[in-house]
Amino acid sequence: MGLFSDPLRPGMVAVVTGGAGGLGTAISRRLADRGLSVVPVDISGTDRTLDVTDPAACRDLARELRPDVWVNNAGILGPGKAISQPDDLIERVVAVNLMGVVHGTRAAAEVMVPRGTGRILNIASLASFNATPGLAIYSASKHGVRGWSTAVATELRRTGVRVSCLCPDGIWTPMLKGAVDDAAAAMPFSARRLLEPEEVARVALRLLDGRRLLASIPFGRAVLAKASGLWPGAAAAMMPLAERAGASGQSRYQARLATSSSTAPDALPE
């Protein structure tokens, strides 16, 4: 039994949760380009469906496919005021974002550990390092994903199964497109630009190929996120500037969406 898994190679089987669009689709495409047999799963929009909040369903899928790679990517945003959000929304964000990763990790590890090889990639967020007002429960769930990933990676360090965690900034995917008009979701838009799924997928493949436990992108925003987590008082004092930047960013992306809608084929005059 080797201490580290082999690099990705053609013929390996990969499961990607949240595979119906956005980052999940980009990661699936890159894995397929490397010759892997990729099974994207989601609650809808994929050939195989999976509710990541169902631990038995995760185990059944892992036992059936016996994957070499499992990417826990499924997630929801859940913006709103922390104190007044509905209980069922709070519970749903935790169930998908955190417990979905827990269930997927455990299901994959069950078939990988006896084999002595495999890799599990968990998608967290820069919000796992700092305070994200308006997205408090999302931030809390991603803190949990990062903590879970580092702890489990340590537990499995001698099994040949590698666990890694990717913490990207906001990505221009359907999740943020759907929140572009929601003031509570302004903080991810405080960046000069949102990341594109393909550039995040490239980093995901590097993590799966290599031995790093954690990666966070982009570099500058990652440094700020980690620093604000270390000095939360100073970060709170700067929050009005970040909130203004977020509102401005939402306005830019609202205009981008409006432009793309007006030039879509079904919007052109006949």
RAQUIMO-V231138 format. One record per residue. N is the residue number from 1. RES is the residue in one letter. SS is DSSP state (a for helix, b for strand, c for the rest). PHI is phi in radians with two decimals (* if undefined). OMEGA is omega in whole degrees, 0 to 359 (none if undefined). Layout:
N | RES | SS | PHI | OMEGA
N | RES | SS | PHI | OMEGA
This chain:
1 | M | c | * | 183
2 | G | c | -1.42 | 179
3 | L | c | -1.27 | 181
4 | F | c | -2.16 | 177
5 | S | c | -1.29 | 174
6 | D | c | -1.21 | 175
7 | P | c | -1.08 | 176
8 | L | c | -1.00 | 181
9 | R | c | -2.58 | 179
10 | P | c | -0.98 | 179
11 | G | c | 1.65 | 176
12 | M | c | -1.11 | 178
13 | V | b | -1.81 | 181
14 | A | b | -2.22 | 173
15 | V | b | -1.88 | 178
16 | V | b | -2.19 | 178
17 | T | b | -1.41 | 187
18 | G | c | 1.08 | 189
19 | G | c | -1.53 | 184
20 | A | c | -1.37 | 182
21 | G | c | -3.10 | 174
22 | G | a | 1.03 | 184
23 | L | a | -1.12 | 179
24 | G | a | -1.04 | 178
25 | T | a | -1.15 | 181
26 | A | a | -1.13 | 178
27 | I | a | -1.16 | 179
28 | S | a | -1.04 | 181
29 | R | a | -1.11 | 181
30 | R | a | -1.18 | 177
31 | L | a | -1.14 | 178
32 | A | a | -1.12 | 178
33 | D | a | -1.11 | 177
34 | R | c | -1.48 | 177
35 | G | c | 1.63 | 178
36 | L | c | -1.39 | 173
37 | S | b | -1.56 | 190
38 | V | b | -1.79 | 176
39 | V | b | -2.08 | 174
40 | P | b | -1.30 | 180
41 | V | b | -2.28 | 179
42 | D | b | -2.84 | 178
43 | I | c | -1.31 | 174
44 | S | c | -2.85 | 175
45 | G | c | 1.50 | 177
46 | T | c | -2.28 | 180
47 | D | c | -1.10 | 176
48 | R | b | -1.90 | 179
49 | T | b | -1.80 | 177
50 | L | c | -2.69 | 171
51 | D | c | -1.69 | 186
52 | V | c | -1.19 | 177
53 | T | c | -1.40 | 181
54 | D | c | -1.82 | 185
55 | P | a | -1.12 | 179
56 | A | a | -1.14 | 179
57 | A | a | -1.13 | 177
58 | C | a | -1.11 | 180
59 | R | a | -1.12 | 180
60 | D | a | -1.06 | 180
61 | L | a | -1.14 | 180
62 | A | a | -1.12 | 180
63 | R | a | -1.17 | 179
64 | E | a | -1.27 | 187
65 | L | a | -1.53 | 183
66 | R | c | 0.85 | 188
67 | P | c | -1.24 | 172
68 | D | c | -1.55 | 182
69 | V | b | -2.34 | 175
70 | W | b | -2.35 | 180
71 | V | b | -1.91 | 177
72 | N | b | -1.55 | 186
73 | N | c | -1.98 | 185
74 | A | c | -1.02 | 179
75 | G | c | -2.90 | 176
76 | I | c | -2.29 | 189
77 | L | c | -1.59 | 178
78 | G | c | 1.09 | 180
79 | P | c | -1.25 | 178
80 | G | c | 2.60 | 179
81 | K | c | -1.30 | 188
82 | A | c | -0.99 | 186
83 | I | c | -1.37 | 186
84 | S | c | -1.89 | 180
85 | Q | c | -1.14 | 178
86 | P | c | -1.09 | 180
87 | D | a | -1.01 | 185
88 | D | a | -1.19 | 176
89 | L | a | -1.22 | 177
90 | I | a | -0.97 | 183
91 | E | a | -1.19 | 180
92 | R | a | -1.18 | 179
93 | V | a | -1.08 | 179
94 | V | a | -1.14 | 182
95 | A | a | -1.09 | 182
96 | V | a | -1.41 | 190
97 | N | a | -1.26 | 182
98 | L | a | -1.75 | 184
99 | M | a | -1.18 | 175
100 | G | a | -1.08 | 177
101 | V | a | -1.20 | 178
102 | V | a | -1.05 | 182
103 | H | a | -1.11 | 180
104 | G | a | -1.12 | 179
105 | T | a | -1.07 | 183
106 | R | a | -1.16 | 180
107 | A | a | -1.13 | 180
108 | A | a | -1.14 | 182
109 | A | a | -1.10 | 180
110 | E | a | -1.01 | 181
111 | V | a | -1.64 | 182
112 | M | a | -1.46 | 186
113 | V | c | -1.06 | 178
114 | P | c | -1.07 | 180
115 | R | c | -1.40 | 179
116 | G | c | 1.41 | 180
117 | T | c | -2.78 | 178
118 | G | b | 2.59 | 177
119 | R | b | -2.50 | 182
120 | I | b | -2.20 | 178
121 | L | b | -2.04 | 179
122 | N | b | -1.89 | 180
123 | I | b | -1.63 | 175
124 | A | c | -1.82 | 185
125 | S | c | -3.04 | 169
126 | L | a | -1.06 | 176
127 | A | a | -1.15 | 177
128 | S | a | -1.39 | 181
129 | F | c | -1.86 | 191
130 | N | c | -2.42 | 177
131 | A | c | -1.43 | 180
132 | T | c | -2.30 | 181
133 | P | c | -1.04 | 185
134 | G | c | 1.57 | 179
135 | L | c | -2.29 | 187
136 | A | a | -1.07 | 183
137 | I | a | -1.27 | 174
138 | Y | a | -1.06 | 180
139 | S | a | -1.04 | 180
140 | A | a | -1.08 | 180
141 | S | a | -1.13 | 180
142 | K | a | -1.31 | 169
143 | H | a | -0.99 | 180
144 | G | a | -1.11 | 179
145 | V | a | -1.07 | 180
146 | R | a | -1.14 | 179
147 | G | a | -1.10 | 178
148 | W | a | -1.06 | 184
149 | S | a | -1.09 | 183
150 | T | a | -1.19 | 179
151 | A | a | -1.19 | 181
152 | V | a | -1.20 | 177
153 | A | a | -1.00 | 179
154 | T | a | -1.20 | 178
155 | E | a | -1.07 | 186
156 | L | c | -1.66 | 191
157 | R | c | -1.07 | 182
158 | R | c | -1.84 | 185
159 | T | c | -1.74 | 188
160 | G | c | 1.55 | 178
161 | V | b | -1.78 | 180
162 | R | b | -1.79 | 174
163 | V | b | -1.99 | 177
164 | S | b | -2.33 | 186
165 | C | b | -2.41 | 179
166 | L | b | -1.96 | 182
167 | C | b | -2.09 | 179
168 | P | b | -1.57 | 169
169 | D | c | -1.27 | 179
170 | G | c | -1.02 | 183
171 | I | b | -2.06 | 180
172 | W | c | -1.36 | 181
173 | T | c | -2.19 | 178
174 | P | a | -0.93 | 180
175 | M | a | -1.09 | 180
176 | L | a | -1.43 | 174
177 | K | a | -1.05 | 179
178 | G | c | -1.29 | 182
179 | A | c | -1.95 | 187
180 | V | c | -1.16 | 179
181 | D | c | -1.73 | 185
182 | D | c | -1.69 | 182
183 | A | a | -1.04 | 180
184 | A | a | -1.17 | 182
185 | A | a | -1.75 | 187
186 | A | c | -1.27 | 190
187 | M | a | -1.02 | 178
188 | P | a | -1.07 | 181
189 | F | a | -1.46 | 181
190 | S | a | -1.32 | 176
191 | A | c | -1.22 | 176
192 | R | c | -1.06 | 174
193 | R | c | -2.67 | 173
194 | L | c | -1.39 | 176
195 | L | b | -1.26 | 173
196 | E | c | -1.70 | 183
197 | P | a | -0.93 | 184
198 | E | a | -1.14 | 181
199 | E | a | -1.27 | 175
200 | V | a | -1.26 | 178
201 | A | a | -1.06 | 178
202 | R | a | -1.06 | 179
203 | V | a | -1.20 | 177
204 | A | a | -1.02 | 179
205 | L | a | -1.18 | 177
206 | R | a | -1.14 | 177
207 | L | a | -1.13 | 180
208 | L | a | -1.15 | 180
209 | D | a | -1.41 | 189
210 | G | c | -1.85 | 185
211 | R | c | -2.10 | 180
212 | R | c | -1.24 | 177
213 | L | c | -1.45 | 190
214 | L | b | -2.41 | 172
215 | A | b | -2.40 | 178
216 | S | b | -2.37 | 184
217 | I | b | -2.45 | 351
218 | P | c | -1.32 | 190
219 | F | a | -1.01 | 185
220 | G | a | -1.07 | 179
221 | R | a | -1.18 | 178
222 | A | a | -1.13 | 178
223 | V | a | -1.07 | 179
224 | L | a | -1.10 | 181
225 | A | a | -1.09 | 181
226 | K | a | -1.19 | 179
227 | A | a | -1.15 | 180
228 | S | a | -1.19 | 175
229 | G | a | -1.23 | 179
230 | L | a | -1.34 | 181
231 | W | c | -2.19 | 186
232 | P | a | -1.11 | 179
233 | G | a | -1.13 | 178
234 | A | a | -1.14 | 179
235 | A | a | -1.11 | 179
236 | A | a | -1.10 | 180
237 | A | a | -1.15 | 181
238 | M | c | -1.57 | 187
239 | M | a | -1.07 | 177
240 | P | a | -0.98 | 178
241 | L | a | -1.14 | 180
242 | A | a | -1.15 | 180
243 | E | a | -1.16 | 177
244 | R | a | -1.15 | 178
245 | A | a | -1.10 | 178
246 | G | a | -1.14 | 178
247 | A | a | -1.11 | 178
248 | S | a | -1.13 | 179
249 | G | a | -1.10 | 177
250 | Q | a | -1.06 | 179
251 | S | a | -1.07 | 179
252 | R | a | -1.09 | 183
253 | Y | a | -1.35 | 171
254 | Q | a | -1.08 | 178
255 | A | a | -1.13 | 178
256 | R | a | -1.10 | 179
257 | L | a | -1.13 | 180
258 | A | a | -1.10 | 180
259 | T | a | -1.15 | 181
260 | S | a | -1.16 | 178
261 | S | a | -1.18 | 183
262 | S | a | -1.27 | 180
263 | T | c | -1.83 | 178
264 | A | c | -1.13 | 183
265 | P | a | -0.96 | 183
266 | D | a | -1.35 | 178
267 | A | a | -1.77 | 181
268 | L | c | -1.34 | 178
269 | P | c | -1.13 | 179
270 | E | c | -1.35 | none
